[in-house]
Amino acid sequence: MDSGFAELASVDGVITATAEATVPLKDDGLYRGDGVFEVIRLYDGRPFALADHYERMQRSAAAIELPLDRPALEAEVEALLAAAGPTEGQLRLIVTRGGRRIAATEPVPAHAAAATVASVTYQPTLILNGVKSLSYAANMEATRVAHGRGAEEAVLVRPDGTVLEPPTSSIFWVSDGELRTTALEAGVLASITRARLLAALAVSEGEWPIADLLGASEAFLASTTREIQPVHSVDGAELGAAPGPRTLEAREAFAATVARELGD
Ligand SMILES: Cc1ncc(COP(=O)(O)O)c(C=O)c1O
């Protein structure tokens, strides 16, 4: 996306170009996907909601009994961001079972102006519900299944038909005049973008069947990398304007939140 983007990585505090960075092979982070991660947006080099990301990472680590040296990680991130300089991008943090602390700057992946979505049946794992663990193979496969159906993204749906979330974002939709999103109790991730939208807008949290989403007048995906991405269809059902009025309102509210928190 950003051709001049310097991808830098810090592994236990040693900073190199990401292409040169290495980690020891023998690490259950790789062997078993045992570890935690975070992705933080960098606006002109400034991390958005960094404290919230560290806190979620600590909760994820606690949930899988993974030691996490937050002061060391914070110092390494500070050094990495100073080396990367002011740039639009994102920061990936990983802590592995083998004890590696990894931080890397990346360009933000490109996303379509509006997404088509396909529902994919998914059984929450319970132990990993709400945990941003390195075991994301199921989420990635769900996106490939959606691609196979001609959609850009999946929305995970429980076997009983309850809407959960897309594999790497939250979903909001308008039904019965309400802006709705799935409640955390359903087992979805405590998305930081979602939390900012809940603070800024009137949103109903609950558990709704996929039929409610299919009949929505508009919908959008929300995440660190997508910010607010309109959805124009779900399982082939067209939802109306993408972006619709509530999506535009959410986009404005989120942009205002980012500007306020970054002191612009
Ligand atoms: C499963 C899942 N849900 C939601 C999100 C969005 O979270 P955030 O807004 O904190 O980026 C993510 C982020 O990658 C995710 O992996």
The ligand as an SDF file (V2000), in Angstrom:
LIG
                    3D

 16 16  0  0  0  0  0  0  0  0999 V2000
  -11.9840  -11.8810   16.1520 C   0  0  0  0  0  0  0  0  0  0  0  0
  -11.8180  -10.4000   16.1120 C   0  0  0  0  0  0  0  0  0  0  0  0
  -12.8840   -9.6200   16.3520 N   0  0  0  0  0  0  0  0  0  0  0  0
  -12.7930   -8.2660   16.3140 C   0  0  0  0  0  0  0  0  0  0  0  0
  -11.5960   -7.6350   16.0230 C   0  0  0  0  0  0  0  0  0  0  0  0
  -11.4990   -6.1380   16.0020 C   0  0  0  0  0  0  0  0  0  0  0  0
  -10.8020   -5.7120   17.1570 O   0  0  0  0  0  0  0  0  0  0  0  0
  -10.1120   -4.2880   17.2290 P   0  0  0  0  0  0  0  0  0  0  0  0
  -11.1980   -3.2850   17.0440 O   0  0  0  0  0  0  0  0  0  0  0  0
   -9.5590   -4.2320   18.6200 O   0  0  0  0  0  0  0  0  0  0  0  0
   -9.0990   -4.2350   16.1640 O   0  0  0  0  0  0  0  0  0  0  0  0
  -10.4640   -8.4100   15.7730 C   0  0  0  0  0  0  0  0  0  0  0  0
   -9.1870   -7.7470   15.4670 C   0  0  0  0  0  0  0  0  0  0  0  0
   -8.3100   -8.3020   14.8450 O   0  0  0  0  0  0  0  0  0  0  0  0
  -10.5660   -9.8330   15.8260 C   0  0  0  0  0  0  0  0  0  0  0  0
   -9.4940  -10.6110   15.6010 O   0  0  0  0  0  0  0  0  0  0  0  0
  1  2  1  0
  2  3  1  0
  2 15  2  0
  3  4  2  0
  4  5  1  0
  5  6  1  0
  5 12  2  0
  6  7  1  0
  7  8  1  0
  8  9  2  0
  8 10  1  0
  8 11  1  0
 12 13  1  0
 12 15  1  0
 13 14  2  0
 15 16  1  0
M  END
$$$$
